[in-house]
Amino acid sequence: MIIKLVKRVAAVTALSAALYGTAFAQSAPIKMTLQTGVPSASIYFELMKNFGDRVDKMSNGRLKVDVLPDGAVVGAFGILDAVDKGVIDAGFAWTHYWSGKNSAAALFSNPASGSGVGLDQVSHMAWLKNGGGDQLYQRLFTEVLKTNIKPFMIQPMGPDPFGWFKKPINSIADMKPMKYRSPPGLTAEIFKEMGLTTVAMPGSEIVPAAQRGVIDAAEWIGPADDMILGFQNVFKHYYLQGLHQSTDVAELLINKTFWDKLPADLKVIVETAVSATIAETYTFNVYRNAVALEKLKKDHGVTVHDTPKEFFTAFQKATAVVYTRESEKNPFFKEVLDSQRKFAGIVVPYWTQINGLYYNIGATVVNNKKK
């Protein structure tokens, strides 16, 4: 009897193992189609490929992320609607691209001049993670834009340079006759307040537009990505300090119906991969942009300039005007800006003073090399 029982248990165990193994083997991986708003040559596309690889490995192949370049399914400015409607499962872009739907969107990804309160790239991310920013960010998509989207901030890639010019500029007056590619939304409004003419277009269209004479100057992201797109073949003057995007954070948008259907462990895996990408982006930016800037100067004859000081005062004044105007007519904009101001009041004095150490060390090294 005992022998029969042992045999029966063994048979059931073997059958269960076989059924489990068959079910696991036959269970098809979940596929997430993720279209980015950057070309496949972009270093930020590379980072999203790394994100997909992490998800694949951590999930043991249960969740596959198919990362596509700008234009594969929709244009960069169409990513929000495509994710919302489920045309694609996920998208990678910037929140300020949706400023036409609500001006507050720009305050999350690309607030001009540190939101006018001195937030830099790191302290802005601290606001998002620790100062109530993420709660407001989630509300932007659910309550304000009323989308079927689960958003994540994923790539802190700023600060962005002021941009590329075909000839040197020494003042705002020098720039007024030019057509300048700038980000859409409030940044464009701020430049307009300064008396400048701007044009918005995706990154992949900038160099062709410059070659055709549609624009005279442009900004994109940074030395590495700009060089990949061929900016140096059209422009030879590069101005580094840009107040328009002293903070620049790209986002991952996931269709909420798709997100809600994911098992709990796969959601945690995606969230963990997002955190890893945030960390990787910081280190990627420092090294890749530094290497690219040297190559631009040595191999492509690009002259690197400091942005004329006149722009700093004028831009900050214009930012104050535009942000005050938006706060008066958009309650959610005011709520977000007030949150940033409150957080900045606590963080900026400390963060600015402590980081003076690194600026002074770096400036000393650079100045000694010039001697």
N, C-alpha and C positions, 0 to 999 in steps of 0.2 A: 504493500500500500504506500509506504513511504517512497519507494522507488518510483511508483506511478505518479505520486504527487510532485516529486522532484522533476520528473520528466515533463509533467504538465506545466509546471512553473517555468521550466526552461523553454518549453515550446511557446508559451505566451510571451515571455521576455523576448525571445528571438523574433516573434511576429511583430511585437510592438516596436522593436528596434528597426525592423525592416520597414514597417509602415512609416515611422518617424523619419527614417533616412530617406525614403522615397518622397515623402511630402516636402522635406527640406530641400532635396535635390531638384524637385520639379517646381518648387515655388519660384516664379520668375522675379528677378530683381525689379525694384521700383525705379523708374527712370524719371529724373527731373530735367526738363529742358530749360536751360538758363541762357537767355540771350543778354549779352553785355552791350553797353553803349560805346565801346571802344574797338578799334581794329585788332585783328589777331596778333599784330606785331607789337602791340602795346605791352609795357611791363605790367600794367594793371590787369590785362587779359591773362598774362602769365600767372599773376597772383590768384586770379579766380580759377585757373586750371589747377593750381596747387590746392585751393579750397576743395575743389571737386575730388582730387586725389585723396585728400584727408578723409572726406566723407566716405569714399569708396573703401578705403582701408579700415577705418574704424568700424564700419558697418559690416565688414567681411563680405563686401560685394552686394549687400542687400539693397543699398541705395546708390544708384549711379547718376552722376551729374554730367549732362552733356552741355558743355560750355560753348556758346556760339558767339561770333563777333558781331559788331554793329551792322545792321542791315540784313542779317541772315533771314530774319522773319519780318521784322519791322524796323523803321528808323529809330534812332536813339530817343527822339522826342515822343515816340509812340509806345515806349516800353510800359509806362504806367497803365495805360488802357489795355494793352495786350495781356498783362499779368492779371489785371482786374477781371477781364472777360474769360480768362483761361485759354487764350490763344497760345500762350507760352506758360509754363509752370512757374517760372521765376525770371527776374530781370536784374540787371546791374546798371545803375545810373546814379544820378545825383538828385537830391530832393529839390534843389532850386529849379530843376527843369519843370517842376509842376507849379511854379510861382503864378502862372497864369490862372490856375484854379484857386489858389489862395496864396497871398503874398507871404504868409508866415512860413511857407515851405523853405524859403531861403535861409531862415534863421537856424535851421537844423544842419544843413550840409555846408553852406558857404556864407556865413554871416560876414558882411563887409566890415573891414576895420575892427575885427574882433568884437562884432556887435556894437561897436562904438563904446565898449566898456573895458577894453584891454584884454579880452580872452585870447590866448594863443591856441595853437593846435592841441597841446596837451591839456590845458585847463578847460578847453571846450569839451574834449572827450570826458574830462572829469565831471563836468556839468551833466553830460548825457548819462553817465554811469552812476553818479553819486549825488547829483543836485536836482533831481526831478525831471531832467531833460527827456529821458526815455519815456516816461509816462506821458508827457506832452506829445512826443513823437508818435507814440501809438495812437493817441487821440486824433492826431492830424489825419491819419488814414482811416480810422473807424468813424469818428464823429464829424469831422470837418469835411474831408474829401468824400466820405461815405463810400469807401472802396471795400472790395472783398480781398484784402491784402494783409499779410503779416510782414512788417518791415523790420530790417536789422541794419544798423550802421556797421560797415564792415571794413572800409579802407580809409584811414586818416592819412591823406597824401599831401597835405599842405605843409608850409605855405607855398602858394604859387607865385612865380615871378610876374612882374608887371607885363612883360611880353616882348615881342619881336617887332622891329621897325626896319624899313628899307633905308632910312636915313636917320641920323642922330636927332634927338630932341633935347632942348634945354629948358623948355617952359611949356606951360599949358597952351600958350598961344601957338607954339610950333605944332601942336597936335590937333588944334581945332579944324584945320582943313582936311584932316585925314578921316577915313572910315576904318574903325577899329573893331575887330571881332572881340566881343566880350561875352561873358555868360548872360543868359536871359534873366528876366525878372528884375529884382530890386537893384542889382549891380548895374544893369543897364540904365535904370532910372537915376542912379547916383551919378553916373558919367554924364547923363543928359543934363542933370542939374548943374554940372560943371561946364556945360556948353559944348560937350563932345558928342560926336556921332558914332553910334555903335551898331553892329550887326551881329545877330546870333546865328550860329550854325554848329552842327556836330563836328567833332575833331577831324573826322575823315575828309571833310569838305574844305578845311581851312587852306591848306597849301594850294589846291587847284584854284580856289577863289582868289588867292593872292597872285598866282601866276596869270590869271585873266584880268587882273587889275580891279577886281570887285572890291577888295579891301587893301588898305595900305599898311596895316599893322594888325597884330593879333596876339592873344594869349591862349594857352591851352593848359598844360598841367605843370611840367617841369622839364629840365634839360634832357633827361633820358628819353621820355616819351616824345617830346618835341623833336628831338633828333631823329628818332625812328620814323616819324611822319615826314621828315624832310624839310623842316622849317629853315634850316641853315642854307638850303639851296635857293631860297627866295629872299630871306632877310639876313643881314649881316650885323645888326645891332640889337643886343639883348639886354634888357633892363631887369635886374633881379628882384628888387623889393616891390611887391604888389600888395597894396592894402585891400584891393577888391576881393581877394581870397586869401587873407592871412590864415584862414582856416578852410580846409577843403576835405570833406568826408564823403566818400561814395557809399551807396547803400545797396543792400540785397533785398529785393522784393519777392515774396513768395505768395502765390495764389492761396488764399486762406482755406478754400475748400480742399486743395491739395494738402496744405499743412495740417489741417484737422484730421485728415485720414491717415497721417503717418503714425506709426506706433510710438509710444512714449519714448522708448530708448533711441529711436532714430531722430526724434526731435532734439533730444539732448546732444546727440552726435552732431547735428547741424549747428546747434548753439555753440558747442565746443569748437567746431571748425571755424566758426565766425570769430570767436575770441582769438584763436591761433592766427587767423589772417590779419586781425587788427595789429597784433604784435609783430608779425612778419612785415607788414607794410611800413611800419616805422623804420625798421632796420634796412629794408630794401631801398627806401627813399634816400636815406643819408648816403649810402655807398654808391648806388647806381647813378644818382644825380651828380654826385661829385666827380665820378669818373667821366660821365658824359660832358660835363661842363669843360673839363680840361681838354677833351677831344675836340669839342666845338671850337675852342680857342686855337689849339695847335694845328689841327688837321683841316679845319674848314674856314679859318680866317674870320671867325666871329669876334667882334669886340664886345666885351661885357662891361656894362655901365651900372653905376648906382642910379637909382631913380631920383630925378631932381627933387630937392626938398620942398619946392613949391607945391608939388602934388600931394604931399602928406597933409598939409594944412587944409588945402582946398577939398581934398577927398573926405577928410574927417568932418568938415563943415557941411558938405553936401550930404554925407551919411546922416548927420543929425537932423537935417531938414526932411529928408525922405522918410526916415524912421519915425519922426514925430508925426508926419502926415499920415503914415500907414497906421500908427497906433490910434489916431483919432477916428479912423473909419473902419478898422478891423479889430474887434475885441480880442480875437484869438491871437493876433499878432502882438497886441499889447500884453497879453497874459504871458506869452513866451518870452518877450523882451524883458518884462519885469522879473521873470524867473532868472534870466541870465544876469541881469543887473544885480539882483540880490546875491547870487552866487559869486559874481565877480567882486562884489564889495568885500567878501570874506577872503577869497582866494588870490586875487590879482596883486594886492600889496606884498604878500608873502612870496608868491611865485615869481614876481618880477625881480624882487630884491635878491632872492636866493640864486636865480639864474644869471644875475649879473656876474657871478663867479665865472661861468663858462664863457660869457662874452668877453670879459677882460682877459682871461687866459688865451682865448683864440685870437683876439686882437693883438695881444703882445707877441704871439708867435708869428702872425702874419706881418706885423710891422718890423720885427727883427729880420725877417727874410728879405724885406725890401731894402734894408740898410747895406 
